[in-house]
């Protein structure tokens, strides 16, 4: 690493990399990403302070998370020594620790995946309740929404019709390009059980 003085950003004493406009590696990276070497940094504690400020809100609509998000788009916050989902952190702040039988934070608005952190929208739920809630709000990753789905609901209905009409499951599997066990699982309703 070639060093040529210290970073030109006020308060930064990190060494400058050659050909980086007088900036250290951290500030040069921010300059490249945001066009300003001082952008892209949230003050320590600001995200948690934001959550805490909402605890007494009477707001009825969703309150979006304005800070960092994980690759799936869910808000994250440094909470109790670890990176935590913002909705879960809000649920702990607003409703206390999760009960043993309801360990998952859920959203009655159905927009937890979009970063809603309204304390009036979060509650503790069992795994089954949380999944049911996602299905109700149309945000579950089942059926054709699943990244590895090979069939549509119409094809699943057709598979069940063909098998109930006596066609062999092996021939049905070949016709739809799936394994025979997949056809069995569809017929036995081990998968795609919500499709009529």
Helices and strands as residue ranges (DSSP letters): E 3-6, E 15-17, H 25-34, H 46-53, E 76-79, E 82-85, H 86-95, E 104-107, G 112-114, E 122-125, H 127-136, G 143-145, H 153-164, H 169-176, H 180-187
